[in-house]
Each structure stands twice: as structure tokens, then as C-alpha cells.
Amino acid sequence: MAIPAIREDTWVRTDWESFLALQSEPVYERSKFYYHHGWMRVEMSPVGPAHAEDNGLIAQVVGLFAFRCGLRFKSYVNVTLRKSGSQEAQPDLAYYLGNVAQLPPFPSRSNSPIDLDRYAPPSLTIEVAATSLKDDLTTKRALYGELGVQEYWVVDTQSGRVLMFGFSQPGDVATELERSRVLPGLSSVVLEEALHRGQAEGDGAAMQYILDL
């Protein structure tokens, strides 16, 4: 199959080999790629300030909360998660949470996608939605469930809401959550308040709010 014409933020029908070939094109070096049951989506750079601010804030809040709870964790920004031949995603943020011995032994400093046929998926993936909210709540939600993540969050930059979804096992229908299962004690209300304070008063205010819980 020939490499398809790309329309930004639209799912396009293609096969796996054409999808991989497109990723190697220099013009798409900074783009985000998704593949789900024969359909591809490419999200182009640049990223505006609303997305960039909320992405940075939520990353700091999640990391600080996990540290405050004494959890071992590894965090990744825009990492590629791949099930070869069938599925691929590039979440804004991904977290492995829990005992460090359970974390995948990735090759040191490798830039290859995380091979989910070899390694466990992240505990948590997060998408920050500035222009992609509808897709983040539909196709991507199904995609992350099939990739085997335990939780998936969507941060809506327009409304300031954080939507949490949990999966009992790969392929399950998502269950909307009020409180995280992978970060016990952290609720969507707390996350939304931390984001609001960070946006209004700076990142330090969000960090202090989490420390004071």
C-alpha cells in the first residue's frame, strides 16, 4: 500500500508497513503517531501554550504525589508504545508505578519504541487535550485499553477538567473513575485544583498544594 496523504488530526486508513515508512520521513520527525486496527493518526507540531503549560503541570503534580506517597516510579514524555503490526501510541505522559523491580529492564538509553510484546505497559498514560478532546475520549481511550494500561487520563485544557478511566484487564471497556487506583488518594478534584492553582499562581502553588494534602 502506498504511503497515504496526511490530514492533520484525522484517522487515515493504512497498513502497518506504510505507517512505519511514514514515521521515517524527516518532515514528521517531531510528530506524534497513533495506529489502531489499520487506522493511523498523526498529530503535528507545534504545541501551543495551553497544552504545554498543562502538560508540564500535570507531570510535576503526578511525580510529586508519587514521591510523597513513597512510590517508586519512572516517567516518560511522548514515549512510543508499540505492539508490532497492530497498535501504536505516543501519549503525552506515561508512568510505570510501583516496585522498581517490576519495571521493564529497558536497554540503557535506547530510543527504540517500548515493545509491548516484550515489556509490560505503563501503569498510567495521560493525554493533554487542546484540540483533540473528542478523539482522546473515544478512539485513543479504546487504544490504551487494548495496549493494557491500568489507567488513562485526559486533561481538557479548555474546561480544566481531568477525566480518569480505569481498565480491569486489556480490552475491557473503560470505567470512569473519581479517584485513581494506581495513585491511591489522588482524585480528579485534587488534580483539577492543582492545575487551577498552577495556572493562576505558578507551578510552585500547585506543588505546595500537593505537599499540603
C-alpha angles and dihedrals in degrees: 000000000000119000105270127236109262123235113188116250093000129115111241127193113244143132128257096256092052090047091055092045092054091053090060092059109108093223089066096046094117097036127109118238132205129180125186126169096327097323126107132200126190122194114199132216144266107081119207127228096261092058094040094049096048092043091055094043096049091047091054094044095050093046093048093047092050091048091047089053092050094245122152111231147164121208130202132192117212093344118169117240113196139188098184115242097006119043143016135169138175109202121195088237134010130184135195105203131189138034109009089224088067094055116106113263095235117188108268113271093347118163094200118116116268103265106222090190086068105026136044116259121250118277091231136022125186133197120194107212118209098143102355104064097123093051093042089057096046124024097018091048090055091044094054091046091055091046087061104245116155096219137018125191130193119201111203107208093194100054099024090234125142114208117199125199129184133200122202092200137350112296095017120139109262119258116212110233134202092195130033119251095198094047103039113211096024113114133184088247091058092048092049092050091049090051092048092051092046092051093047102038107016135265094295091064091055091049092049091050090055092046091051095054 
